[in-house]
């Protein structure tokens, strides 16, 4: 605030400074009362990193059944050879992850890494902190899996804890790395060797863990939660405009596709609650999912908790078709001189990811999908999609955009601040 003398007297100058505040996704004002509770490395300048512990079982999660019994010696030998190869990949993943994590931590401003004493590996976190460091970091590789099919998948999960000099232990914090490679067009091999997939998965897990330690923001899928995907709330009919007239067009195919419209891409460590369990929910069985959504947008958390009942889950995906429009307009086809029309369908969809214990909305997006179809004449026969097919195709496009939005949300945890 300042005064300035002018021709008409003194003028009052008021300057307002607007400072934007960037907060972690889903964080509220009350969550910033104690930054140390949010940021694992808060007030830590010297960090001792213990050697990585491997707690993952020797048998991978996915391709082999440890309890497989066979009387065929050749098959038994192949299984033994495969397990030995997977065990070697698991150890390679641990080494790659340790190297990548140290590299990411050295890049954090204001943080210095110190070597833990020799007895730290035996005595654990207290011995590492007593070596002059402000805190010690202990990381364990607790899950490792691989799968072979149309794609080769290798994934791993790590668990970290931070011990401070005053005895406080923060954590656990989790991070997941996931790498895939499709099959080659010719042959039975994949486009990337297993060693490259292991390196990519380890690097992704290291980046995500370093991001979590530095910012306190963790992917909601890192702890391998139980996830429920509710069927989409869809309308039974849509309005169709033809010139100046309107009519209701039934779209029963939307209801038939409601349980598969939203298909988020989640890593193999996430447990998806079977659709048979979610189908027994009263709101799903009675097709009253639309009541879970408020008129202005967003999910009614109270109704959602009551709808889920005693279903054991950590996260829930809810989605709906907000609006759908269908327009038909004449389109003269000068090439053949026959009547033609243009159909345009536009569908607006919304989805949200909600953490069930506290009702926090972790991700929410609203997208629009549209399709256009024109009359075609093939060998003199008229060909065009039906009204219902146009609406269904537009809904699929809208839900594909929702999946892309969720992937963008997940990529936030792959970038260090």
Order of alpha helices (4+ residues) and beta strands (2+ residues): beta-beta-alpha-beta-beta-beta-alpha-beta-alpha-alpha-beta-beta-beta-alpha-beta-beta-beta-alpha-beta-alpha-alpha-alpha-beta-beta-beta-beta-beta-alpha
